[in-house]
């Protein structure tokens, strides 16, 4: 089960990915000639952000388990 810290980490990652998608959609709308390139760069950035957040989420899960007295 995910604890409070892990949910907060996931929430922040989702918020960041959502903000990146919003910014990318605005940029793609404002500069239609580069729409494909904008989305490629945005998707790579969103995937990178998600992958880089995995260690923080694992650390938060471990802290939650330690707080509950569960196994590591």
C-alpha positions as CSV (number, residue, x, y, z in Angstrom):
1,X,0.0,0.0,0.0
2,X,1.2,3.5,-0.8
3,X,1.6,5.9,2.0
4,X,1.2,9.6,2.3
5,X,4.8,10.5,1.1
6,X,4.6,8.2,-1.9
7,X,1.2,9.7,-3.0
8,X,2.6,13.2,-2.7
9,X,5.6,12.3,-4.9
10,X,3.3,10.8,-7.5
11,X,1.0,13.8,-7.3
12,X,4.0,16.2,-7.9
13,X,5.2,14.1,-10.9
14,X,1.7,14.1,-12.4
15,X,1.4,17.8,-11.8
16,X,4.7,18.4,-13.6
17,X,3.8,16.2,-16.5
18,X,0.4,17.9,-16.8
19,X,2.1,21.3,-16.8
20,X,4.5,20.2,-19.5
21,X,1.7,19.0,-21.6
22,X,-0.2,22.2,-21.2
23,X,2.8,24.3,-22.1
24,X,3.6,22.0,-25.1
25,X,0.0,22.3,-26.4
26,X,0.2,26.1,-26.1
27,X,3.5,26.2,-27.9
28,X,2.3,23.9,-30.6
29,X,-0.7,26.0,-31.1
30,X,1.3,29.2,-31.3
31,X,3.9,27.8,-33.7
32,X,2.1,25.3,-36.0
33,X,5.1,24.8,-38.3
34,X,7.0,23.2,-35.5
35,X,4.1,21.3,-34.0
36,X,5.6,17.9,-34.5
37,X,9.0,18.9,-33.1
38,X,7.4,20.5,-30.1
39,X,5.5,17.4,-29.2
40,X,8.5,15.2,-29.7
41,X,10.6,17.3,-27.4
42,X,7.7,17.6,-24.9
43,X,7.1,13.8,-24.8
44,X,10.8,13.1,-24.3
45,X,10.8,15.6,-21.5
46,X,7.8,14.1,-19.8
47,X,9.1,10.6,-20.1
48,X,12.5,11.7,-18.7
49,X,10.8,13.5,-15.8
50,X,8.8,10.4,-15.0
51,X,11.8,8.0,-15.2
52,X,13.9,10.4,-13.1
53,X,11.2,10.5,-10.4
54,X,11.2,6.7,-9.8
55,X,14.1,6.8,-7.2
56,X,12.3,9.6,-5.2
57,X,9.0,7.6,-5.2
58,X,10.9,4.5,-4.0
59,X,12.5,6.5,-1.3
60,X,9.2,7.9,-0.2
61,X,7.7,4.3,-0.2
62,X,10.6,3.1,2.0
63,X,10.1,6.1,4.4
64,X,6.4,5.3,4.6
65,X,7.1,1.6,5.4
66,X,9.7,2.5,8.0
67,X,7.2,4.9,9.7
68,X,4.6,2.0,9.8
69,X,7.2,-0.4,11.1
70,X,7.0,-2.7,8.1
71,X,9.8,-4.7,6.4
72,X,12.3,-2.8,4.3
